[in-house]
Amino acid sequence: MDNSSRTVVVTGFGPFGEHTVNASWVAVQEMKKLGLGKNVDLHVHEVPVEYQKVQSLVPSLWKQFHPRLIVHVGVSGMATTVTLEKCGRNHGYKGLDNSSFCPDSQCCIVGGPDCINSVIDMESVCKRVTATAGLGVAVTVSKDAGRYLCDFTYYTSLYLSRGRSAFIHVPPLGKPYSGEELGRALQAIIREMLELLDQAEDQIHCQQHIH
């Protein structure tokens, strides 16, 4: 198995608006301390809250690392749970970013599909993580990542990877979880995602041998 099959990239966002400390980047850094196991080559990156930076950074991460999976993490001021996003959407980007910019087209990829689903079954991930004893963090599933930089980043990554990406929204720090608790939750969630990817590949290999 080549190294890229065990490489995982996880991103969090930098400050924006009232989020002078972005809970997503704090959570990703806490998860990095814990790691994903000795067999996983983990890389973390902070993403600026700017459309044009995302348009250059996300492709460069895929090109540089050829990862098994990229997981993007963002903060939602409305969230009270850790939320697994099922899909990214292409249209409706009207909110200005940190440099007071938004795309003229108000979309991620001109001519791209309206919606792209992750290949990862978020409902299954949610059930499996929720069954984890002692995690102490509520996990839910959503199909609307919010039409701002989170959704924009997710769609861009899904488009480039043909669905081999994930997005996780976290609540602001202390509402109700600490950075350490969020980091533990991210570790558990991403491990389950990798497990599901492994199982899916095993099934494909079995079917190929049958035929």
Solvent accessible surface area in square Angstrom, and as a share of the most:
residue,aa,sasa,rsa
1,M,188,0.84
2,D,90,0.47
3,N,130,0.66
4,S,33,0.21
5,S,21,0.13
6,R,55,0.20
7,T,6,0.04
8,V,0,0.00
9,V,0,0.00
10,V,0,0.00
11,T,0,0.00
12,G,0,0.00
13,F,3,0.01
14,G,5,0.05
15,P,72,0.45
16,F,47,0.20
17,G,69,0.66
18,E,149,0.67
19,H,25,0.11
20,T,105,0.61
21,V,97,0.56
22,N,6,0.03
23,A,1,0.01
24,S,0,0.00
25,W,45,0.16
26,V,35,0.20
27,A,0,0.00
28,V,0,0.00
29,Q,80,0.36
30,E,29,0.13
31,M,0,0.00
32,K,92,0.39
33,K,153,0.65
34,L,85,0.42
35,G,18,0.17
36,L,10,0.05
37,G,36,0.35
38,K,197,0.83
39,N,107,0.55
40,V,19,0.11
41,D,71,0.37
42,L,18,0.09
43,H,51,0.23
44,V,34,0.19
45,H,55,0.25
46,E,76,0.34
47,V,0,0.00
48,P,49,0.31
49,V,4,0.02
50,E,40,0.18
51,Y,0,0.00
52,Q,106,0.47
53,K,96,0.41
54,V,0,0.00
55,Q,81,0.36
56,S,71,0.46
57,L,42,0.21
58,V,0,0.00
59,P,47,0.29
60,S,48,0.31
61,L,3,0.01
62,W,28,0.10
63,K,158,0.67
64,Q,126,0.56
65,F,31,0.13
66,H,117,0.52
67,P,1,0.01
68,R,16,0.06
69,L,0,0.00
70,I,0,0.00
71,V,0,0.00
72,H,0,0.00
73,V,0,0.00
74,G,0,0.00
75,V,9,0.05
76,S,21,0.13
77,G,50,0.48
78,M,185,0.82
79,A,17,0.13
80,T,94,0.55
81,T,29,0.17
82,V,1,0.00
83,T,17,0.10
84,L,0,0.00
85,E,3,0.02
86,K,68,0.29
87,C,5,0.03
88,G,0,0.00
89,R,63,0.23
90,N,0,0.00
91,H,86,0.38
92,G,30,0.29
93,Y,0,0.00
94,K,139,0.59
95,G,33,0.31
96,L,106,0.53
97,D,11,0.05
98,N,77,0.40
99,S,63,0.40
100,S,83,0.53
101,F,65,0.27
102,C,29,0.17
103,P,11,0.07
104,D,149,0.77
105,S,61,0.40
106,Q,68,0.30
107,C,8,0.05
108,C,11,0.07
109,I,43,0.22
110,V,122,0.70
111,G,81,0.78
112,G,12,0.11
113,P,72,0.45
114,D,99,0.52
115,C,45,0.27
116,I,27,0.14
117,N,99,0.51
118,S,14,0.09
119,V,88,0.51
120,I,9,0.05
121,D,76,0.39
122,M,3,0.01
123,E,77,0.34
124,S,33,0.21
125,V,0,0.00
126,C,20,0.12
127,K,148,0.63
128,R,76,0.28
129,V,1,0.00
130,T,92,0.54
131,A,85,0.66
132,T,59,0.34
133,A,99,0.76
134,G,81,0.78
135,L,20,0.10
136,G,66,0.64
137,V,14,0.08
138,A,48,0.37
139,V,13,0.07
140,T,57,0.33
141,V,39,0.22
142,S,29,0.19
143,K,133,0.56
144,D,83,0.43
145,A,5,0.04
146,G,48,0.46
147,R,85,0.31
148,Y,58,0.22
149,L,3,0.01
150,C,16,0.09
151,D,0,0.00
152,F,0,0.00
153,T,0,0.00
154,Y,0,0.00
155,Y,0,0.00
156,T,7,0.04
157,S,0,0.00
158,L,0,0.00
159,Y,93,0.35
160,L,78,0.39
161,S,10,0.06
162,R,217,0.79
163,G,1,0.01
164,R,81,0.30
165,S,0,0.00
166,A,0,0.00
167,F,0,0.00
168,I,0,0.00
169,H,15,0.07
170,V,0,0.00
171,P,0,0.00
172,P,19,0.12
173,L,66,0.33
174,G,56,0.54
175,K,132,0.56
176,P,80,0.50
177,Y,26,0.10
178,S,43,0.28
179,G,9,0.09
180,E,95,0.43
181,E,54,0.24
182,L,1,0.01
183,G,0,0.00
184,R,101,0.37
185,A,0,0.00
186,L,0,0.00
187,Q,29,0.13
188,A,18,0.14
189,I,0,0.00
190,I,0,0.00
191,R,114,0.42
192,E,37,0.16
193,M,0,0.00
194,L,7,0.03
195,E,76,0.34
196,L,31,0.15
197,L,15,0.07
198,D,41,0.21
199,Q,73,0.32
200,A,44,0.34
201,E,76,0.34
202,D,85,0.44
203,Q,114,0.51
204,I,91,0.46
205,H,93,0.42
206,C,76,0.46
207,Q,102,0.45
208,Q,115,0.51
209,H,158,0.71
210,I,138,0.70
211,H,187,0.83
